[in-house]
């Protein structure tokens, strides 16, 4: 016989009270990270299944290679007309390899390219990588192209100020290579009001279930964002999404 709603609520309260009163976190905490990873790995697998086969994917070439991300950029650029005037925002510039690709391949004089990074590495531990990993020595890439600019510092310290004057009237391409859940979620929530149909989001570590994927999932759920998966490479590590 099915339990009524009141019975279910009361049972849930009793379980919570028992857990908190007896401080069961002492026994569960050592396993919490592993359980969280398994839960989000399952969510990622379901998400991939729900999206179906994207228009561009590398399923026929399962070998993981970093340069595949550039094939993804090229395909999406051609399909979405991203060789015209765009606003390109990259979060997590590092040494500037992806940033360079877009500057070189979009030659429209009206385009603007803005990179956000501390350039001193990760602000917190990320998986096997310690705080400070991926440091560029505090220096942003040297650019002679006047269309390029950089916002140096934590996203929490630079993005709001940038958005005060950012119009976002042209098609916007947002490249998220922040790695961390906290950083990725902050960026997505702050730019939510600027997103419009046709804007493109690239993720560089989407296949890490508890970080970029988790941040995107929470963002989409909270803001009711409609989107389409355009492409995925390296077992969904790098993906491209169009806002609908």
C-alpha positions as CSV (number, residue, x, y, z in Angstrom):
1,X,0.0,0.0,0.0
2,X,1.4,3.4,-1.0
3,X,2.4,5.8,1.8
4,X,0.5,9.1,1.8
5,X,2.4,12.4,1.6
6,X,2.3,13.2,5.3
7,X,3.7,9.8,6.2
8,X,6.6,10.2,3.7
9,X,7.4,13.7,5.1
10,X,7.4,12.5,8.7
11,X,9.6,9.5,7.8
12,X,12.1,11.8,6.0
13,X,12.2,14.1,9.1
14,X,12.9,11.1,11.4
15,X,15.7,9.9,9.2
16,X,17.3,13.4,9.1
17,X,16.9,13.8,12.9
18,X,18.5,10.4,13.4
19,X,21.4,11.2,11.0
20,X,22.1,14.6,12.6
21,X,21.6,13.5,16.2
22,X,24.0,10.6,15.9
23,X,26.5,12.6,13.8
24,X,26.5,9.9,11.1
25,X,28.6,12.2,8.9
26,X,31.6,10.9,10.8
27,X,31.1,7.6,9.0
28,X,29.8,8.8,5.7
29,X,32.2,11.7,5.0
30,X,35.1,9.5,3.8
31,X,32.9,8.2,1.1
32,X,31.0,11.4,0.2
33,X,33.3,12.5,-2.6
34,X,33.2,9.2,-4.3
35,X,29.4,8.9,-4.0
36,X,29.0,12.4,-5.4
37,X,31.3,11.6,-8.4
38,X,29.3,8.4,-9.1
39,X,26.0,10.3,-8.8
40,X,27.1,13.0,-11.3
41,X,28.7,10.5,-13.6
42,X,25.3,8.9,-13.8
43,X,23.7,12.2,-14.5
44,X,26.3,13.0,-17.2
45,X,25.7,9.7,-18.9
46,X,21.9,10.3,-18.8
47,X,22.4,13.8,-20.2
48,X,24.5,12.5,-23.1
49,X,21.8,9.9,-23.9
50,X,19.1,12.5,-23.7
51,X,20.8,14.8,-26.2
52,X,21.1,12.2,-28.8
53,X,23.9,12.3,-31.4
54,X,25.0,15.9,-31.9
55,X,25.5,17.3,-35.4
56,X,29.3,17.1,-35.0
57,X,30.9,14.4,-32.9
58,X,33.9,12.1,-33.0
59,X,32.3,8.7,-32.2
60,X,34.0,7.2,-35.2
61,X,37.4,8.2,-33.8
62,X,37.3,7.4,-30.0
63,X,40.9,8.4,-29.4
64,X,41.2,11.4,-27.2
65,X,43.4,14.2,-28.7
66,X,43.6,17.8,-27.5
67,X,43.6,19.2,-31.0
68,X,40.1,17.9,-31.7
69,X,38.8,21.0,-29.9
70,X,40.0,23.0,-32.8
71,X,38.0,20.8,-35.2
72,X,35.0,21.5,-33.1
73,X,35.6,25.3,-33.1
74,X,36.0,25.2,-36.9
75,X,32.8,23.2,-37.5
76,X,30.7,25.4,-35.3
77,X,32.2,28.6,-36.7
78,X,31.2,27.5,-40.2
79,X,27.7,26.4,-39.3
80,X,26.9,29.3,-37.0
81,X,28.5,32.1,-39.0
82,X,31.0,33.0,-36.3
83,X,33.5,34.4,-38.8
84,X,31.5,37.7,-38.7
85,X,31.6,40.3,-36.0
86,X,31.3,38.7,-32.6
87,X,31.9,39.3,-28.9
88,X,34.2,36.5,-27.7
89,X,34.6,36.0,-24.0
90,X,37.0,33.4,-22.7
91,X,37.0,32.4,-19.0
92,X,40.3,30.6,-18.2
93,X,42.8,31.8,-20.8
94,X,46.0,30.2,-19.4
95,X,48.6,30.3,-22.1
96,X,46.1,31.5,-24.7
97,X,45.9,28.6,-27.2
98,X,42.1,28.7,-27.7
99,X,42.1,32.5,-27.4
100,X,44.7,32.6,-30.2
101,X,42.7,30.3,-32.4
102,X,39.6,32.6,-32.4
103,X,41.6,35.7,-32.9
104,X,43.4,34.2,-35.9
105,X,40.3,32.6,-37.5
106,X,37.9,35.5,-37.0
107,X,39.4,38.5,-38.8
108,X,36.4,40.7,-38.8
109,X,37.5,44.2,-37.6
110,X,34.3,44.6,-35.6
111,X,35.0,41.6,-33.3
112,X,36.1,42.0,-29.7
113,X,38.0,39.4,-27.8
114,X,38.1,39.5,-24.0
115,X,40.0,37.0,-21.8
116,X,39.4,36.6,-18.1
117,X,42.0,34.9,-15.9
118,X,44.1,35.3,-12.8
119,X,47.1,34.1,-14.8
120,X,48.4,32.7,-11.6
121,X,46.7,29.3,-11.8
122,X,43.8,27.6,-10.2
123,X,42.4,29.4,-7.2
124,X,41.6,26.1,-5.5
125,X,42.3,22.4,-5.8
126,X,40.7,20.7,-8.8
127,X,40.8,16.9,-8.9
128,X,44.4,15.9,-9.0
129,X,45.6,19.5,-9.6
130,X,46.6,21.7,-6.7
131,X,45.9,25.3,-6.2
132,X,48.2,27.3,-8.6
133,X,48.2,24.7,-11.3
134,X,48.2,26.1,-14.9
135,X,49.9,29.3,-13.9
136,X,51.0,31.6,-16.6
137,X,53.3,33.4,-14.2
138,X,50.9,36.3,-13.7
139,X,51.2,37.5,-17.3
140,X,48.6,37.5,-19.9
141,X,49.5,36.6,-23.5
142,X,51.1,39.4,-25.5
143,X,48.8,40.5,-28.3
144,X,49.4,43.2,-30.9
145,X,45.8,42.8,-32.1
146,X,43.8,45.8,-30.9
147,X,40.6,43.8,-30.7
148,X,42.0,41.9,-27.7
149,X,41.8,42.8,-24.0
150,X,42.2,41.0,-20.7
151,X,40.6,41.2,-17.3
152,X,43.1,40.0,-14.8
153,X,41.9,38.6,-11.5
154,X,39.3,36.3,-10.1
155,X,36.1,36.3,-12.1
156,X,34.3,37.4,-8.9
157,X,36.4,40.6,-8.9
158,X,36.3,41.4,-12.6
159,X,33.2,40.1,-14.4
160,X,30.5,42.3,-12.8
161,X,32.5,45.5,-13.6
162,X,33.0,44.3,-17.2
163,X,29.3,43.5,-17.6
164,X,28.3,47.0,-16.6
165,X,29.4,48.3,-20.0
166,X,29.0,45.1,-22.0
167,X,26.1,45.5,-24.5
168,X,26.0,41.9,-25.9
169,X,24.1,43.2,-29.0
170,X,26.1,41.0,-31.4
171,X,26.4,37.3,-31.4
172,X,28.4,36.3,-28.3
173,X,30.7,33.3,-28.1
174,X,31.5,32.3,-24.5
175,X,34.4,29.9,-24.0
176,X,34.3,28.3,-20.5
177,X,37.7,26.8,-19.5
178,X,37.4,27.6,-15.8
179,X,37.6,23.9,-14.8
180,X,36.1,24.5,-11.3
181,X,32.5,24.1,-10.4
182,X,32.6,27.3,-8.4
183,X,34.1,29.4,-11.1
184,X,32.0,28.0,-13.9
185,X,28.7,28.5,-12.0
186,X,29.6,32.0,-11.0
187,X,30.3,33.0,-14.7
188,X,27.1,31.3,-15.9
189,X,24.9,33.0,-13.4
190,X,26.4,36.4,-13.9
191,X,26.1,36.3,-17.7
192,X,22.6,34.8,-17.7
193,X,20.9,38.2,-18.3
194,X,23.1,38.9,-21.3
195,X,22.5,35.6,-23.1
196,X,20.2,35.6,-26.1
197,X,19.1,33.1,-28.8
198,X,22.0,32.2,-31.1
199,X,24.8,32.8,-28.6
200,X,27.3,29.9,-28.4
201,X,28.8,28.3,-25.3
202,X,31.9,26.2,-25.5
203,X,33.0,24.1,-22.5
204,X,36.5,22.7,-22.3
205,X,36.2,20.3,-19.4
206,X,32.5,19.5,-19.6
207,X,33.2,15.8,-19.2
208,X,34.4,16.3,-15.6
209,X,31.0,15.4,-13.9
210,X,31.3,17.3,-10.6
211,X,32.7,20.5,-12.1
212,X,31.7,22.1,-15.4
213,X,28.9,19.6,-16.1
214,X,27.5,20.0,-12.6
215,X,27.7,23.8,-12.9
216,X,25.9,23.8,-16.3
217,X,23.2,21.4,-15.0
218,X,22.5,23.6,-11.9
219,X,22.5,26.7,-14.1
220,X,20.1,25.3,-16.7
221,X,17.8,24.0,-14.0
222,X,17.7,27.3,-12.0
223,X,17.4,29.6,-15.0
224,X,15.3,27.4,-17.3
225,X,17.7,27.8,-20.2
226,X,16.8,26.3,-23.5
227,X,19.7,25.1,-25.6
228,X,20.8,22.7,-28.3
229,X,24.0,20.6,-28.3
230,X,25.9,21.3,-31.5
231,X,28.9,19.1,-31.1
232,X,31.0,17.1,-28.7
233,X,34.5,15.6,-28.9
234,X,36.9,13.6,-26.7
235,X,34.0,11.7,-25.1
236,X,32.1,14.9,-24.3
237,X,35.1,16.6,-22.7
238,X,34.7,19.5,-25.1
239,X,31.2,20.5,-26.3
240,X,29.5,23.4,-28.1
241,X,26.0,24.6,-27.2
242,X,23.7,27.1,-28.9
243,X,21.2,29.1,-26.8
244,X,17.7,28.7,-28.2
